[in-house]
Amino acid sequence: MRFGLILPIQSTTDDLASLWAQLVDEVREAERAGFDVVCLPEFHQARTPVLMSPMLLGAQLLAVTTRIRFAPAVLCGPLHHPVQLAEELAMLDHTSGGRAVLGIGIGHQPPDFAAYGIDRDTRSTRTDEVLDVFQRCFGAEPFRFRGQHFDLDVTAPLTTSTGRRPEVWVGAHSRAGFDRAARFGDLWLSDPQRDVDTIAVLAGRYAEACERHGSTPRVGLFREAFIGDSRDDCEKRWGDHALAVHRLYYNVGVYRSVFEPWVDEVRDRADFTFGRLAPGRFLVGSGADIREQVAQWAELTGAELIAMRLRHPGGPGHDATVEAIRRFGEEVIGPCA
């Protein structure tokens, strides 16, 4: 099992410059602890300041590290031009020694689409074309692409340090998304809302799509995580921060009864509890607790990677996060190697 660190892009207590300095320090600590990859999400039209442009920020993270990889997790595919995206990944690949990964999905925030002037209803077909063109950019020959959304002539194919196109992770939870992941991706990255039992079912659908397209299924999990002396300790020190984010997910409709039948029972914030959310979603407890959970989840879902979000906008703070990163390295990543 490989482990990733997903960074927050907001803080309720620090300005963006201070937050970024802390995150750079946390990424250096994650590299020392044995994390395989660091990830940044992409959002734009937030009500409070956020760290935007994950590709620019990822370039800085790669510049101050030597081993850990970087992946946006995930880019809003429809907001990006495929040739520019391919060029950015190619440059990150060359300048980092092959440590850049493309994480991409179709996006969902209506204000982000409105700000970019992109019709949200076209996000699925547009993302398909972005990925199609992206792959062709790393082929051996010039190509002409005439699609529904892009009309392109590319005369100079791109190179990488390895001679292969950068690895692609596709975030998805629909049948069309699994087909996209099987056609264009190297790994399917689950979202943090679905529990592992649901992910196991979805992983089966993804595997069926891979069989149709002749590709190999690879699964990654996006999970909330924290390490402490016990599960109760994690709930007391960390639980409210994670719940605040997932209540936001609930408010914007990301939790759906087709996946979570209990969602119709939630009437207010008091019903949205740690006890309801944690099972199968939150990787918490002592090192021994977490190692046991990791083994169970890997067997159930076939996951080879767990990308973990330890810190949220409300906390825990930088010092507590660094301590958790170190403990994950010593108590989970090392023993699981």
Contacts in CASP RR format, 6 or more apart in sequence:
PFRMAT RR
TARGET T0000
AUTHOR 0000-0000-0000
METHOD contacts of the structure
MODEL  1
MRFGLILPIQSTTDDLASLWAQLVDEVREAERAGFDVVCLPEFHQARTPV
LMSPMLLGAQLLAVTTRIRFAPAVLCGPLHHPVQLAEELAMLDHTSGGRA
VLGIGIGHQPPDFAAYGIDRDTRSTRTDEVLDVFQRCFGAEPFRFRGQHF
DLDVTAPLTTSTGRRPEVWVGAHSRAGFDRAARFGDLWLSDPQRDVDTIA
VLAGRYAEACERHGSTPRVGLFREAFIGDSRDDCEKRWGDHALAVHRLYY
NVGVYRSVFEPWVDEVRDRADFTFGRLAPGRFLVGSGADIREQVAQWAEL
TGAELIAMRLRHPGGPGHDATVEAIRRFGEEVIGPCA
1 294 0 8 1.000
1 298 0 8 1.000
1 303 0 8 1.000
1 304 0 8 1.000
1 305 0 8 1.000
1 306 0 8 1.000
1 336 0 8 1.000
2 36 0 8 1.000
2 37 0 8 1.000
2 304 0 8 1.000
2 305 0 8 1.000
2 306 0 8 1.000
3 34 0 8 1.000
3 35 0 8 1.000
3 36 0 8 1.000
3 305 0 8 1.000
3 306 0 8 1.000
3 307 0 8 1.000
3 308 0 8 1.000
3 328 0 8 1.000
3 332 0 8 1.000
3 333 0 8 1.000
3 336 0 8 1.000
4 30 0 8 1.000
4 35 0 8 1.000
4 36 0 8 1.000
4 37 0 8 1.000
4 38 0 8 1.000
4 39 0 8 1.000
4 305 0 8 1.000
4 306 0 8 1.000
4 307 0 8 1.000
4 308 0 8 1.000
5 26 0 8 1.000
5 27 0 8 1.000
5 30 0 8 1.000
5 35 0 8 1.000
5 37 0 8 1.000
5 38 0 8 1.000
5 39 0 8 1.000
5 307 0 8 1.000
5 308 0 8 1.000
5 309 0 8 1.000
5 310 0 8 1.000
5 325 0 8 1.000
6 38 0 8 1.000
6 39 0 8 1.000
6 40 0 8 1.000
6 41 0 8 1.000
6 73 0 8 1.000
6 222 0 8 1.000
6 307 0 8 1.000
6 308 0 8 1.000
6 309 0 8 1.000
7 23 0 8 1.000
7 26 0 8 1.000
7 27 0 8 1.000
7 38 0 8 1.000
7 39 0 8 1.000
7 40 0 8 1.000
7 309 0 8 1.000
7 311 0 8 1.000
8 19 0 8 1.000
8 23 0 8 1.000
8 309 0 8 1.000
8 311 0 8 1.000
8 312 0 8 1.000
8 313 0 8 1.000
9 40 0 8 1.000
9 41 0 8 1.000
9 43 0 8 1.000
9 50 0 8 1.000
9 51 0 8 1.000
9 52 0 8 1.000
10 19 0 8 1.000
10 46 0 8 1.000
10 48 0 8 1.000
10 49 0 8 1.000
10 50 0 8 1.000
10 51 0 8 1.000
10 313 0 8 1.000
11 18 0 8 1.000
11 19 0 8 1.000
11 313 0 8 1.000
11 314 0 8 1.000
11 315 0 8 1.000
12 48 0 8 1.000
12 313 0 8 1.000
12 314 0 8 1.000
12 315 0 8 1.000
13 314 0 8 1.000
13 315 0 8 1.000
13 317 0 8 1.000
14 22 0 8 1.000
15 49 0 8 1.000
16 49 0 8 1.000
16 50 0 8 1.000
16 51 0 8 1.000
19 51 0 8 1.000
20 51 0 8 1.000
20 57 0 8 1.000
22 318 0 8 1.000
22 321 0 8 1.000
23 51 0 8 1.000
24 60 0 8 1.000
24 61 0 8 1.000
24 64 0 8 1.000
25 318 0 8 1.000
25 322 0 8 1.000
26 311 0 8 1.000
26 318 0 8 1.000
26 321 0 8 1.000
26 322 0 8 1.000
26 325 0 8 1.000
27 38 0 8 1.000
27 61 0 8 1.000
27 64 0 8 1.000
27 65 0 8 1.000
27 68 0 8 1.000
28 64 0 8 1.000
28 65 0 8 1.000
29 322 0 8 1.000
29 325 0 8 1.000
29 326 0 8 1.000
30 38 0 8 1.000
30 68 0 8 1.000
30 325 0 8 1.000
31 65 0 8 1.000
31 66 0 8 1.000
31 67 0 8 1.000
31 68 0 8 1.000
33 325 0 8 1.000
33 326 0 8 1.000
33 328 0 8 1.000
33 329 0 8 1.000
33 330 0 8 1.000
33 333 0 8 1.000
34 68 0 8 1.000
34 329 0 8 1.000
34 333 0 8 1.000
34 334 0 8 1.000
35 68 0 8 1.000
35 325 0 8 1.000
35 328 0 8 1.000
35 329 0 8 1.000
35 333 0 8 1.000
36 68 0 8 1.000
36 69 0 8 1.000
36 305 0 8 1.000
37 68 0 8 1.000
37 69 0 8 1.000
37 70 0 8 1.000
37 71 0 8 1.000
37 101 0 8 1.000
37 305 0 8 1.000
37 307 0 8 1.000
38 61 0 8 1.000
38 68 0 8 1.000
38 69 0 8 1.000
38 70 0 8 1.000
38 71 0 8 1.000
39 70 0 8 1.000
39 71 0 8 1.000
39 72 0 8 1.000
39 73 0 8 1.000
39 307 0 8 1.000
40 51 0 8 1.000
40 54 0 8 1.000
40 57 0 8 1.000
40 58 0 8 1.000
40 70 0 8 1.000
40 72 0 8 1.000
40 73 0 8 1.000
41 54 0 8 1.000
41 72 0 8 1.000
41 73 0 8 1.000
41 74 0 8 1.000
42 52 0 8 1.000
42 54 0 8 1.000
42 72 0 8 1.000
42 74 0 8 1.000
42 75 0 8 1.000
42 76 0 8 1.000
42 79 0 8 1.000
43 50 0 8 1.000
43 52 0 8 1.000
43 109 0 8 1.000
43 112 0 8 1.000
44 50 0 8 1.000
44 52 0 8 1.000
44 79 0 8 1.000
44 109 0 8 1.000
44 111 0 8 1.000
44 112 0 8 1.000
44 115 0 8 1.000
44 116 0 8 1.000
45 109 0 8 1.000
45 111 0 8 1.000
45 112 0 8 1.000
45 114 0 8 1.000
45 115 0 8 1.000
51 57 0 8 1.000
54 72 0 8 1.000
54 75 0 8 1.000
55 72 0 8 1.000
55 75 0 8 1.000
55 88 0 8 1.000
55 92 0 8 1.000
58 70 0 8 1.000
58 72 0 8 1.000
58 92 0 8 1.000
59 92 0 8 1.000
59 95 0 8 1.000
61 68 0 8 1.000
61 70 0 8 1.000
62 70 0 8 1.000
62 92 0 8 1.000
62 95 0 8 1.000
62 96 0 8 1.000
62 99 0 8 1.000
62 100 0 8 1.000
63 95 0 8 1.000
63 96 0 8 1.000
67 99 0 8 1.000
68 99 0 8 1.000
69 98 0 8 1.000
69 99 0 8 1.000
69 100 0 8 1.000
69 101 0 8 1.000
70 92 0 8 1.000
70 96 0 8 1.000
70 99 0 8 1.000
70 100 0 8 1.000
70 101 0 8 1.000
71 100 0 8 1.000
71 101 0 8 1.000
71 102 0 8 1.000
71 103 0 8 1.000
71 169 0 8 1.000
72 102 0 8 1.000
72 103 0 8 1.000
72 104 0 8 1.000
73 103 0 8 1.000
73 169 0 8 1.000
73 189 0 8 1.000
73 222 0 8 1.000
73 307 0 8 1.000
74 103 0 8 1.000
74 104 0 8 1.000
74 105 0 8 1.000
74 107 0 8 1.000
74 169 0 8 1.000
74 170 0 8 1.000
74 171 0 8 1.000
74 189 0 8 1.000
75 85 0 8 1.000
75 102 0 8 1.000
75 103 0 8 1.000
75 104 0 8 1.000
75 105 0 8 1.000
76 105 0 8 1.000
76 106 0 8 1.000
76 107 0 8 1.000
76 109 0 8 1.000
76 112 0 8 1.000
77 104 0 8 1.000
77 105 0 8 1.000
77 106 0 8 1.000
77 107 0 8 1.000
77 123 0 8 1.000
77 126 0 8 1.000
77 127 0 8 1.000
77 130 0 8 1.000
78 106 0 8 1.000
78 107 0 8 1.000
78 113 0 8 1.000
78 118 0 8 1.000
78 120 0 8 1.000
78 122 0 8 1.000
78 123 0 8 1.000
78 126 0 8 1.000
78 127 0 8 1.000
78 130 0 8 1.000
79 112 0 8 1.000
79 113 0 8 1.000
79 116 0 8 1.000
79 118 0 8 1.000
80 130 0 8 1.000
81 130 0 8 1.000
81 150 0 8 1.000
82 129 0 8 1.000
82 130 0 8 1.000
82 131 0 8 1.000
82 132 0 8 1.000
82 133 0 8 1.000
82 134 0 8 1.000
82 137 0 8 1.000
82 150 0 8 1.000
82 152 0 8 1.000
83 133 0 8 1.000
83 137 0 8 1.000
83 152 0 8 1.000
83 154 0 8 1.000
85 102 0 8 1.000
85 130 0 8 1.000
85 134 0 8 1.000
86 133 0 8 1.000
86 134 0 8 1.000
86 137 0 8 1.000
86 138 0 8 1.000
86 158 0 8 1.000
87 137 0 8 1.000
87 158 0 8 1.000
89 100 0 8 1.000
89 102 0 8 1.000
89 134 0 8 1.000
89 166 0 8 1.000
90 137 0 8 1.000
90 138 0 8 1.000
90 158 0 8 1.000
90 159 0 8 1.000
90 160 0 8 1.000
90 166 0 8 1.000
92 98 0 8 1.000
92 99 0 8 1.000
92 100 0 8 1.000
92 166 0 8 1.000
93 99 0 8 1.000
93 100 0 8 1.000
93 160 0 8 1.000
93 161 0 8 1.000
93 162 0 8 1.000
93 166 0 8 1.000
94 159 0 8 1.000
94 160 0 8 1.000
94 161 0 8 1.000
97 161 0 8 1.000
98 160 0 8 1.000
98 161 0 8 1.000
98 162 0 8 1.000
98 166 0 8 1.000
100 166 0 8 1.000
101 166 0 8 1.000
101 167 0 8 1.000
101 168 0 8 1.000
101 169 0 8 1.000
102 134 0 8 1.000
102 166 0 8 1.000
102 167 0 8 1.000
102 168 0 8 1.000
102 169 0 8 1.000
103 168 0 8 1.000
103 169 0 8 1.000
103 170 0 8 1.000
103 171 0 8 1.000
103 189 0 8 1.000
104 127 0 8 1.000
104 130 0 8 1.000
104 131 0 8 1.000
104 168 0 8 1.000
104 169 0 8 1.000
104 170 0 8 1.000
104 171 0 8 1.000
105 127 0 8 1.000
105 170 0 8 1.000
105 171 0 8 1.000
105 172 0 8 1.000
106 123 0 8 1.000
106 124 0 8 1.000
106 127 0 8 1.000
106 172 0 8 1.000
106 177 0 8 1.000
107 123 0 8 1.000
108 254 0 8 1.000
109 252 0 8 1.000
110 120 0 8 1.000
113 119 0 8 1.000
113 120 0 8 1.000
113 123 0 8 1.000
114 120 0 8 1.000
118 126 0 8 1.000
122 148 0 8 1.000
122 149 0 8 1.000
124 176 0 8 1.000
124 177 0 8 1.000
124 180 0 8 1.000
125 148 0 8 1.000
125 149 0 8 1.000
126 148 0 8 1.000
126 149 0 8 1.000
127 180 0 8 1.000
128 180 0 8 1.000
128 183 0 8 1.000
128 184 0 8 1.000
129 145 0 8 1.000
129 147 0 8 1.000
129 148 0 8 1.000
129 149 0 8 1.000
129 150 0 8 1.000
130 150 0 8 1.000
131 168 0 8 1.000
131 170 0 8 1.000
131 180 0 8 1.000
131 183 0 8 1.000
131 184 0 8 1.000
131 185 0 8 1.000
132 145 0 8 1.000
132 184 0 8 1.000
133 145 0 8 1.000
133 150 0 8 1.000
133 152 0 8 1.000
133 154 0 8 1.000
134 165 0 8 1.000
134 168 0 8 1.000
134 184 0 8 1.000
135 165 0 8 1.000
135 168 0 8 1.000
135 184 0 8 1.000
136 143 0 8 1.000
136 145 0 8 1.000
136 154 0 8 1.000
137 154 0 8 1.000
137 157 0 8 1.000
137 158 0 8 1.000
137 165 0 8 1.000
138 157 0 8 1.000
138 158 0 8 1.000
138 159 0 8 1.000
138 160 0 8 1.000
138 164 0 8 1.000
138 165 0 8 1.000
138 166 0 8 1.000
139 157 0 8 1.000
139 158 0 8 1.000
139 165 0 8 1.000
140 157 0 8 1.000
141 157 0 8 1.000
142 153 0 8 1.000
142 154 0 8 1.000
142 155 0 8 1.000
142 156 0 8 1.000
142 157 0 8 1.000
143 153 0 8 1.000
143 154 0 8 1.000
143 157 0 8 1.000
144 152 0 8 1.000
144 153 0 8 1.000
144 154 0 8 1.000
145 151 0 8 1.000
145 152 0 8 1.000
145 153 0 8 1.000
145 154 0 8 1.000
160 166 0 8 1.000
167 186 0 8 1.000
167 187 0 8 1.000
168 184 0 8 1.000
168 185 0 8 1.000
168 186 0 8 1.000
168 187 0 8 1.000
169 185 0 8 1.000
169 186 0 8 1.000
169 187 0 8 1.000
169 188 0 8 1.000
169 189 0 8 1.000
169 220 0 8 1.000
170 177 0 8 1.000
170 180 0 8 1.000
170 181 0 8 1.000
170 184 0 8 1.000
170 185 0 8 1.000
170 187 0 8 1.000
170 188 0 8 1.000
170 189 0 8 1.000
171 177 0 8 1.000
171 181 0 8 1.000
171 188 0 8 1.000
171 189 0 8 1.000
171 190 0 8 1.000
171 191 0 8 1.000
172 178 0 8 1.000
172 180 0 8 1.000
172 181 0 8 1.000
172 188 0 8 1.000
172 206 0 8 1.000
173 190 0 8 1.000
173 191 0 8 1.000
173 194 0 8 1.000
173 202 0 8 1.000
173 259 0 8 1.000
175 205 0 8 1.000
175 209 0 8 1.000
178 188 0 8 1.000
178 202 0 8 1.000
178 205 0 8 1.000
178 206 0 8 1.000
178 208 0 8 1.000
178 209 0 8 1.000
179 209 0 8 1.000
179 212 0 8 1.000
179 213 0 8 1.000
181 187 0 8 1.000
181 188 0 8 1.000
181 206 0 8 1.000
181 209 0 8 1.000
182 206 0 8 1.000
182 209 0 8 1.000
182 210 0 8 1.000
182 212 0 8 1.000
182 213 0 8 1.000
182 214 0 8 1.000
182 215 0 8 1.000
182 217 0 8 1.000
183 209 0 8 1.000
183 213 0 8 1.000
183 215 0 8 1.000
185 215 0 8 1.000
186 218 0 8 1.000
187 218 0 8 1.000
187 219 0 8 1.000
187 220 0 8 1.000
187 304 0 8 1.000
187 305 0 8 1.000
188 203 0 8 1.000
188 206 0 8 1.000
188 217 0 8 1.000
188 218 0 8 1.000
188 219 0 8 1.000
188 220 0 8 1.000
189 220 0 8 1.000
189 221 0 8 1.000
189 222 0 8 1.000
189 307 0 8 1.000
190 199 0 8 1.000
190 202 0 8 1.000
190 203 0 8 1.000
190 219 0 8 1.000
190 220 0 8 1.000
190 221 0 8 1.000
190 222 0 8 1.000
190 301 0 8 1.000
191 222 0 8 1.000
191 254 0 8 1.000
192 222 0 8 1.000
192 223 0 8 1.000
192 224 0 8 1.000
192 246 0 8 1.000
192 281 0 8 1.000
192 309 0 8 1.000
193 246 0 8 1.000
193 249 0 8 1.000
193 254 0 8 1.000
193 255 0 8 1.000
193 259 0 8 1.000
193 260 0 8 1.000
193 281 0 8 1.000
194 202 0 8 1.000
194 259 0 8 1.000
194 260 0 8 1.000
194 281 0 8 1.000
195 260 0 8 1.000
195 279 0 8 1.000
195 280 0 8 1.000
195 281 0 8 1.000
196 221 0 8 1.000
196 280 0 8 1.000
196 281 0 8 1.000
196 297 0 8 1.000
196 300 0 8 1.000
196 301 0 8 1.000
197 280 0 8 1.000
197 300 0 8 1.000
198 259 0 8 1.000
198 260 0 8 1.000
199 219 0 8 1.000
199 221 0 8 1.000
199 300 0 8 1.000
199 301 0 8 1.000
200 300 0 8 1.000
200 301 0 8 1.000
203 217 0 8 1.000
203 219 0 8 1.000
203 301 0 8 1.000
203 302 0 8 1.000
203 303 0 8 1.000
204 217 0 8 1.000
206 217 0 8 1.000
206 219 0 8 1.000
207 217 0 8 1.000
210 216 0 8 1.000
210 217 0 8 1.000
218 304 0 8 1.000
219 301 0 8 1.000
219 302 0 8 1.000
219 303 0 8 1.000
219 304 0 8 1.000
219 305 0 8 1.000
220 301 0 8 1.000
220 303 0 8 1.000
220 304 0 8 1.000
220 305 0 8 1.000
220 306 0 8 1.000
220 307 0 8 1.000
221 297 0 8 1.000
221 301 0 8 1.000
221 303 0 8 1.000
221 305 0 8 1.000
221 306 0 8 1.000
221 307 0 8 1.000
222 307 0 8 1.000
222 309 0 8 1.000
223 281 0 8 1.000
223 282 0 8 1.000
223 283 0 8 1.000
223 306 0 8 1.000
223 307 0 8 1.000
223 308 0 8 1.000
223 309 0 8 1.000
224 242 0 8 1.000
224 245 0 8 1.000
224 246 0 8 1.000
224 281 0 8 1.000
224 282 0 8 1.000
224 283 0 8 1.000
224 284 0 8 1.000
224 308 0 8 1.000
224 309 0 8 1.000
225 282 0 8 1.000
225 283 0 8 1.000
225 284 0 8 1.000
225 290 0 8 1.000
225 306 0 8 1.000
225 308 0 8 1.000
225 309 0 8 1.000
225 310 0 8 1.000
225 328 0 8 1.000
226 234 0 8 1.000
226 237 0 8 1.000
226 238 0 8 1.000
226 239 0 8 1.000
226 242 0 8 1.000
226 282 0 8 1.000
226 283 0 8 1.000
226 284 0 8 1.000
226 285 0 8 1.000
226 310 0 8 1.000
226 316 0 8 1.000
226 324 0 8 1.000
227 234 0 8 1.000
227 284 0 8 1.000
227 285 0 8 1.000
227 286 0 8 1.000
227 287 0 8 1.000
227 290 0 8 1.000
227 324 0 8 1.000
227 327 0 8 1.000
227 328 0 8 1.000
227 331 0 8 1.000
227 332 0 8 1.000
228 234 0 8 1.000
228 237 0 8 1.000
228 284 0 8 1.000
228 285 0 8 1.000
228 286 0 8 1.000
228 287 0 8 1.000
228 324 0 8 1.000
228 327 0 8 1.000
229 285 0 8 1.000
229 286 0 8 1.000
230 285 0 8 1.000
230 286 0 8 1.000
230 289 0 8 1.000
231 278 0 8 1.000
231 284 0 8 1.000
231 285 0 8 1.000
231 286 0 8 1.000
231 289 0 8 1.000
233 285 0 8 1.000
234 282 0 8 1.000
234 284 0 8 1.000
234 285 0 8 1.000
235 274 0 8 1.000
235 278 0 8 1.000
235 284 0 8 1.000
237 316 0 8 1.000
237 320 0 8 1.000
238 284 0 8 1.000
238 315 0 8 1.000
238 316 0 8 1.000
239 274 0 8 1.000
239 282 0 8 1.000
241 311 0 8 1.000
241 312 0 8 1.000
241 313 0 8 1.000
241 314 0 8 1.000
241 315 0 8 1.000
241 316 0 8 1.000
242 274 0 8 1.000
242 277 0 8 1.000
242 282 0 8 1.000
242 312 0 8 1.000
243 272 0 8 1.000
243 273 0 8 1.000
243 274 0 8 1.000
243 277 0 8 1.000
244 312 0 8 1.000
244 313 0 8 1.000
244 314 0 8 1.000
245 312 0 8 1.000
245 313 0 8 1.000
246 255 0 8 1.000
246 272 0 8 1.000
246 277 0 8 1.000
247 269 0 8 1.000
247 272 0 8 1.000
249 255 0 8 1.000
250 263 0 8 1.000
250 266 0 8 1.000
250 272 0 8 1.000
255 263 0 8 1.000
256 263 0 8 1.000
257 263 0 8 1.000
257 264 0 8 1.000
262 276 0 8 1.000
265 271 0 8 1.000
266 272 0 8 1.000
274 282 0 8 1.000
278 284 0 8 1.000
280 297 0 8 1.000
283 290 0 8 1.000
283 293 0 8 1.000
283 294 0 8 1.000
283 297 0 8 1.000
283 306 0 8 1.000
283 308 0 8 1.000
284 290 0 8 1.000
286 331 0 8 1.000
287 327 0 8 1.000
287 331 0 8 1.000
287 332 0 8 1.000
288 331 0 8 1.000
290 328 0 8 1.000
290 331 0 8 1.000
290 332 0 8 1.000
291 331 0 8 1.000
291 332 0 8 1.000
291 335 0 8 1.000
291 336 0 8 1.000
294 306 0 8 1.000
294 332 0 8 1.000
294 336 0 8 1.000
297 303 0 8 1.000
297 306 0 8 1.000
298 304 0 8 1.000
308 328 0 8 1.000
310 316 0 8 1.000
310 321 0 8 1.000
310 324 0 8 1.000
310 325 0 8 1.000
310 328 0 8 1.000
311 317 0 8 1.000
311 321 0 8 1.000
315 321 0 8 1.000
316 324 0 8 1.000
END
